[in-house]
Amino acid sequence: MNGAVVWFTGLPSSGKSNLASRVNARLTAERIPCCTLDGDTVRALLQPPPGYSSEERDAFYRTLADLALELSRQGLVVLVPATAHRRIHRARARESAPRFIEVWMTAPLNECRERDAKGLYARFAAGQLHGIPGEDVSYEFPEHPDVTSHGGQDDAALSLILQLLAS
């Protein structure tokens, strides 16, 4: 299997990291070289940490796509669970990757608020945080995702991702 980028996009707490983790586990079990570039993890590693203005988010997603591209060129399947709330972020990654699979996590906003894995929605509701895609920043839904998944426990989406990677 040659390198590829699998980008999991959706609102915060929509299941991106959960599904990416499940894909990673299956690929690892099949001894397929892979890695995960979780948007939050990469963001925390960069110095200085990127901000959340429109320009800073554009630069961050460009950097994330470039990292994924470089690793995929080395033969890895790169799993990228990252909101990438604008279509252009994902389009840039798609046009440069040797193979690209866009996975849309369709969890509705109310469900994401209930999950609130990182407390973002609670902090937003309390007025302590701004810039949350789906709340005060628009999220541009994919027009033609390769895979659509509801939540991180979607077995059909997991199977389809593995099928697309194998083809």
C-alpha positions as CSV (number, residue, x, y, z in Angstrom):
1,M,0.0,0.0,0.0
2,N,1.4,3.4,-0.9
3,G,1.1,6.5,1.2
4,A,-2.2,8.3,1.6
5,V,-3.8,11.0,3.7
6,V,-7.2,10.3,5.4
7,W,-8.6,13.5,6.7
8,F,-11.4,13.2,9.3
9,T,-13.4,16.5,9.3
10,G,-16.4,17.5,11.4
11,L,-17.4,19.7,14.3
12,P,-15.5,19.5,17.5
13,S,-16.5,16.3,19.5
14,S,-18.1,14.7,16.4
15,G,-16.0,11.5,16.7
16,K,-13.0,12.3,14.4
17,S,-10.3,11.1,16.8
18,N,-12.3,8.0,17.8
19,L,-12.7,6.8,14.2
20,A,-9.1,7.7,13.4
21,S,-7.9,5.7,16.4
22,R,-10.0,2.7,15.2
23,V,-8.5,3.0,11.7
24,N,-5.0,3.2,13.1
25,A,-5.5,0.1,15.2
26,R,-6.7,-1.9,12.2
27,L,-3.9,-0.7,9.9
28,T,-1.4,-1.4,12.6
29,A,-2.8,-4.9,13.1
30,E,-2.4,-5.5,9.4
31,R,1.2,-4.1,9.6
32,I,0.4,-1.2,7.3
33,P,2.7,1.7,8.1
34,C,0.5,4.5,9.5
35,C,0.5,7.5,11.9
36,T,-2.0,9.9,13.3
37,L,-1.6,13.7,13.1
38,D,-4.3,14.8,15.5
39,G,-5.0,18.5,15.0
40,D,-5.0,19.3,18.7
41,T,-1.8,17.3,19.4
42,V,0.1,19.0,16.5
43,R,-1.2,22.4,17.5
44,A,0.1,21.9,21.1
45,L,3.6,20.9,19.7
46,L,4.1,23.9,17.5
47,Q,6.1,26.8,18.9
48,P,4.9,29.4,19.2
49,P,1.4,27.8,19.5
50,P,-0.8,28.9,16.6
51,G,-3.7,31.1,17.4
52,Y,-7.3,30.9,16.3
53,S,-7.8,34.0,14.0
54,S,-8.8,33.2,10.5
55,E,-5.3,33.8,9.2
56,E,-3.7,31.7,12.0
57,R,-6.1,28.8,11.3
58,D,-5.4,29.0,7.6
59,A,-1.6,28.8,8.3
60,F,-2.1,26.0,10.8
61,Y,-4.1,23.8,8.4
62,R,-1.6,24.5,5.6
63,T,1.2,23.3,8.0
64,L,-0.9,20.3,9.0
65,A,-1.6,19.4,5.4
66,D,2.1,19.8,4.5
67,L,3.2,17.5,7.3
68,A,0.6,14.9,6.2
69,L,1.8,15.2,2.6
70,E,5.5,14.7,3.6
71,L,4.7,11.6,5.7
72,S,2.5,10.2,3.0
73,R,5.3,10.6,0.4
74,Q,7.4,8.4,2.7
75,G,4.8,5.6,2.3
76,L,2.7,6.1,5.4
77,V,-1.0,6.2,5.7
78,V,-1.5,9.5,7.6
79,L,-4.7,9.8,9.6
80,V,-5.6,13.5,10.3
81,P,-8.5,14.0,12.7
82,A,-8.8,17.8,12.5
83,T,-11.8,20.0,12.1
84,A,-10.5,22.0,9.1
85,H,-13.7,24.0,9.2
86,R,-13.2,25.6,5.7
87,R,-13.4,23.6,2.5
88,I,-10.3,25.3,1.2
89,H,-8.2,23.7,4.0
90,R,-9.3,20.2,2.9
91,A,-9.0,21.1,-0.8
92,R,-5.4,22.1,-0.4
93,A,-4.6,18.8,1.3
94,R,-6.4,16.8,-1.3
95,E,-4.7,18.5,-4.3
96,S,-1.2,17.8,-3.0
97,A,-1.6,14.3,-1.4
98,P,-0.7,11.2,-3.5
99,R,-4.0,9.7,-2.3
100,F,-6.6,11.5,-0.3
101,I,-9.7,10.3,1.5
102,E,-12.0,12.8,3.1
103,V,-14.1,11.4,6.0
104,W,-17.0,13.6,7.1
105,M,-18.2,13.1,10.7
106,T,-21.9,14.1,10.5
107,A,-22.8,14.4,14.2
108,P,-25.2,17.3,14.7
109,L,-24.2,20.2,16.8
110,N,-26.5,19.2,19.7
111,E,-24.9,15.8,19.9
112,C,-21.4,17.4,19.8
113,R,-22.4,19.7,22.7
114,E,-23.5,16.7,24.7
115,R,-20.3,14.8,24.1
116,D,-18.1,17.9,24.6
117,A,-15.0,15.8,25.1
118,K,-12.7,18.8,25.7
119,G,-15.2,21.1,27.4
120,L,-15.2,23.6,24.5
121,Y,-18.9,24.0,24.2
122,A,-19.3,24.4,27.9
123,R,-16.6,27.1,27.9
124,F,-18.3,28.7,24.9
125,A,-21.7,28.8,26.6
126,A,-20.1,30.4,29.7
127,G,-18.6,33.1,27.5
128,Q,-15.0,31.9,28.3
129,L,-14.2,30.8,24.8
130,H,-14.9,32.0,21.2
131,G,-14.1,30.7,17.7
132,I,-15.8,27.3,17.9
133,P,-16.8,25.9,14.5
134,G,-20.5,25.3,14.5
135,E,-21.1,28.0,17.1
136,D,-19.6,31.4,16.3
137,V,-17.4,30.2,13.4
138,S,-19.0,28.6,10.4
139,Y,-18.2,25.0,9.5
140,E,-18.3,24.3,5.7
141,F,-19.6,20.8,5.3
142,P,-17.9,18.7,2.6
143,E,-19.6,18.8,-0.7
144,H,-18.4,15.3,-1.9
145,P,-16.8,13.4,1.0
146,D,-15.3,10.0,0.2
147,V,-16.8,8.6,3.4
148,T,-19.6,9.8,5.6
149,S,-19.7,8.6,9.2
150,H,-21.9,9.2,12.2
151,G,-19.8,9.2,15.3
152,G,-16.6,7.4,15.9
153,Q,-18.1,4.0,16.4
154,D,-19.4,3.6,12.8
155,D,-18.3,0.2,11.6
156,A,-19.5,0.8,8.0
157,A,-17.3,3.9,7.7
158,L,-14.4,2.0,9.2
159,S,-14.8,-0.8,6.6
160,L,-15.2,1.7,3.7
161,I,-12.0,3.6,4.7
162,L,-10.1,0.3,4.8
163,Q,-11.6,-0.7,1.4
164,L,-10.6,2.6,-0.2
165,L,-7.1,2.4,1.2
166,A,-6.7,-1.2,-0.1
167,S,-7.9,-0.3,-3.7
